[in-house]
């Protein structure tokens, strides 16, 4: 990985979403390395096993997944966060338009934003601004 390459973890159980997001990100930003995880447990394991200098610059996290959902991921992430050498911004991405979910995101310091699916240029700007 090149020194100025930005690492993005996409944690979502929808393979089509991974494909679309990757294509949209490649159009907006250079020097990106996107790692896809179809389940939250694999992403957590990678965060714990990854050398500190290879931690992601951003995590895009689905709210509704099988076994471990986005909120479960955040709870598990809180326990490993103190051992990480850098702050990792997390954007929750979901098809849910439920106001309770949006309010919960605002009360969760680990989450920097909430964007709804499907993605559009305005929502992509939220993501690319973090990587800028």
N, C-alpha and C positions, 0 to 999 in steps of 0.2 A: 504494500500500500504506500502510495506517495505521501510525502510529508503534509501537503496541503489538501489531501483527499478528506472529504467529510464522510463519516460513517453514519448510516441511517438503519435502524432496526424497524421493520414493519411486522407487527404482531397482530395477525388477523387470520381467522380460519377460512376465509374466502379467497381461493386462489385467483379468481378473476379480479378481485380488488387489488391483489398484489401486482398483477400484470398491468392493470390500468394505471395504478399509482406510479409504478416504475417508469412507464412510458411518459407520463406527465412530468415526473421529476427530471428525467433525462432531457426533456425539452427546455426546462427552466434553469437547470444548474449543471455546471461542469464539475468534474472531479468528485463524483459521488460514488460511494460503494454502498449498495443496498443489500441488506441481509434480511431474508424473509423467514418468518417463523409462523407455522400454522397453528401452534399452540403456545400459550403463555409460559408453560413450564419450561419449554426448550429455551425461550428467550431469557428467563431467569437463570437457568443453568449456564448459559453462555455469558451472561453478565458476571456471574461469580467466577467462572473459569478463565475469562478473558484477561490478558495482561492489562494493567491499568492504562498503558499508553494506547491501547486499541479499543477503548470504550467508545460507544457511539456518541455522536454529537446530537442525536435526536432519536426519540422512540415515538413511533406512531402506533397507537394502541387501540384496538377494537374494544368496544364495551361488551358486546354479547358474543361469547365464544363457548364452545363445549368445555366441560370439565372445569377449567379455571377461567373466569371471565375477567374483564378489565379491572373491576374493582378488587377482585381477589389478587390480581397481579400487583396492584398498587399497595395493598396490605403487605404482601411478601417483599416487595421492593423496599418498603420502609425499613425492613429489618436488615437488608444488605446495604442500604444507602450510606450508612456511616463508614463502611469499609471501602467505598469507592473514592478514587482520587479526584474526581471532578463531578460537578453538577451536570445531570443529564436532563434536558428539557423533555417533557412528555406531552404529546398532543393526543387527546382522546378523540377518536373518530368513530361515529356510529350513525346508524339510520334512525335512531331514536330522536324524536322531537319533544320528548317529555320534559317539561319545565323542572321537575324534581331532579332529573339527571343533570340538567344544566346548572342548577343551584348547588348540587353536590360537587360538581367540578369546581365551582367557585370557592367552595369550602375546603378543597383538597390542595394543599400547597405544592404537592408533587406534580400537579397538572398545570400546565401553562395555558392551555386552550382546549376548546371543544369545537370540533367541526363536524358537520353532518354530511352523510353520503346522500346523493352522489356528489363527487368533487366537481368544482367549477373553478374558473380562474381566480376568483376572490378567495376561495378556500385554499387554493394552492399558494397564494401569496402569503398566507399565514405560515405555511410550512417553509416556503423558501426564505422568508424573512428571518426565521430562526437559524437557517443555514448560512445566511449572509455574513 
